[in-house]
């Protein structure tokens, strides 16, 4: 249906719910209900995976009654499967808003010119968004808050972020040597 570069992840299967073929879905959208507003939910190849008939909120997820009849075992086997929609179904992001998928793979450079690495993932553990960055050595991973203070410049066209983090946020391999 869609090529992979045209897909945006909006949620993930969290497992089965009950024994009537319902499933649990975690939403990754800013407004959680919007996960279901853009049509059927696709797998990473663009094939329809879930066509929700109804969705009701639960504690940290939604309970979804899908079209079709997959078993509890089917949904449990798909736990963790990411769910996508075509990018052209989504609204354009507003100024200073970004789809997480657009940030993946961008190079991160310090405002002073140092190479800080590449964005591996965008995480949110309950507070603010964090950029998971792999340092230029390819082995060291670390997090930077994705805030205007820490990452003041986002250049999507250039595939680059310019950051000005406190040195304490950087791993040792990237910190400036203290002046003697």
C-alpha positions in Angstrom: 0.0 0.0 0.0 2.6 2.6 1.1 6.4 2.6 0.9 8.1 2.6 4.3 9.4 6.2 4.0 5.8 7.4 3.7 4.7 5.7 7.0 4.6 7.4 10.5 4.4 5.3 13.6 1.3 6.3 15.7 1.1 3.5 18.2 1.9 -0.1 19.1 0.0 -3.3 20.0 0.2 -3.8 23.8 -1.4 -7.3 23.7 -4.7 -8.9 23.9 -7.7 -7.8 26.1 -10.0 -10.5 27.3 -11.1 -13.5 25.2 -13.4 -11.8 22.7 -10.7 -10.8 20.2 -10.1 -7.3 21.5 -6.6 -5.9 21.8 -4.8 -3.2 23.7 -3.1 -0.4 21.7 -0.7 2.3 23.1 -1.0 5.6 21.3 2.1 7.7 20.5 0.1 10.7 19.2 0.0 14.0 21.1 -3.8 13.7 21.5 -4.0 9.9 22.3 -7.4 9.4 20.5 -5.9 10.7 17.3 -4.1 7.4 16.8 -7.5 6.1 15.4 -8.3 9.2 13.3 -6.3 8.5 10.2 -7.8 5.3 8.9 -6.7 1.7 9.3 -3.5 1.0 11.3 -0.8 -0.5 9.1 2.3 -2.7 9.7 5.7 -1.5 8.8 5.2 -2.8 5.2 2.1 -0.7 4.7 -0.4 -3.6 5.0 -3.5 -3.2 7.0 -3.1 -4.8 10.5 -5.9 -3.3 12.5 -9.2 -1.7 11.4 -10.7 -0.4 14.6 -14.5 -0.7 14.9 -14.4 1.0 18.3 -11.8 2.1 20.8 -12.2 3.0 24.5 -9.6 4.5 26.8 -8.1 2.5 29.6 -5.3 3.3 32.1 -2.3 3.6 29.7 -3.7 2.4 26.5 -6.9 1.9 24.5 -9.0 -1.3 24.3 -9.9 -1.8 20.6 -12.5 -3.9 19.0 -11.2 -4.6 15.5 -12.8 -5.7 12.3 -12.1 -9.4 11.6 -11.6 -12.1 14.1 -8.1 -12.7 15.4 -7.7 -14.7 18.6 -6.3 -13.7 21.9 -3.2 -15.7 21.0 -2.8 -13.8 17.7 -2.8 -10.4 19.5 -0.4 -11.6 22.2 2.0 -12.8 19.6 1.9 -9.3 18.0 2.7 -7.5 21.3 5.1 -4.7 20.7 4.3 -4.5 16.9 4.4 -0.8 15.8 1.3 0.6 14.0 1.6 3.1 11.2 -0.4 5.4 9.0 0.5 7.1 5.7 2.2 10.4 6.3 -0.1 12.2 3.8 -3.0 11.3 6.1 -1.5 13.3 9.0 -1.8 17.1 9.4 1.3 19.1 8.7 3.2 19.9 11.9 3.0 23.4 13.1 6.0 25.7 13.5 8.5 24.2 16.1 6.6 20.9 16.0 8.1 17.7 14.5 7.1 14.2 13.9 9.5 11.9 15.8 10.1 9.9 12.6 11.5 13.1 11.0 14.2 13.4 13.7 15.5 9.8 13.5 19.0 9.6 11.8 19.6 13.4 12.0 23.2 14.4 12.9 23.6 16.3 16.1 26.3 19.0 16.2 27.2 21.2 19.1 26.8 25.0 18.5 30.7 25.1 18.9 31.1 22.7 15.9 31.7 19.4 17.8 30.0 16.4 16.3 27.8 14.9 19.0 26.3 11.9 17.1 23.1 10.8 15.4 19.5 10.6 16.7 18.7 6.9 17.3 15.2 7.4 18.9 13.0 9.9 20.6 11.8 8.7 24.0 9.4 10.0 26.6 9.4 8.4 30.0 6.8 10.7 31.4 8.3 14.1 31.6 9.8 15.7 28.4 10.9 14.3 25.1 14.4 13.0 25.1 16.6 12.4 22.1 18.5 9.1 22.3 21.8 9.8 20.6 24.6 7.5 19.5 28.0 9.3 19.8 30.4 9.4 16.9 32.3 6.4 18.4 29.2 4.2 17.6 29.3 2.6 21.0 28.2 5.3 23.4 24.5 6.2 23.7 23.1 9.0 25.8 20.1 11.3 26.1 19.6 15.0 25.6 16.3 16.8 26.5 14.6 17.9 23.3 13.9 21.4 24.4 14.4 24.8 22.8 17.2 25.6 25.4 19.2 22.4 24.7 18.4 22.0 20.9 17.8 25.5 19.7 18.1 24.8 15.9 16.4 22.0 13.9 17.3 21.9 10.3 15.3 19.1 8.7 16.3 20.0 5.2 20.0 19.7 6.2 19.3 16.6 8.3 20.9 18.3 11.3 20.2 19.4 14.8 22.3 22.1 16.5 22.6 21.6 20.3 24.0 23.6 23.2 23.7 21.2 26.1 25.4 21.7 29.5 28.6 19.7 29.4 27.3 17.5 32.3 24.7 16.1 29.9 27.3 14.8 27.5 29.2 11.5 27.9 32.8 11.8 28.9 34.1 11.0 25.4 32.4 14.2 24.1 33.0 16.6 27.0 35.5 19.4 26.6 38.7 19.0 28.6 38.7 21.4 31.6 40.9 24.4 31.2 44.0 24.3 33.3 
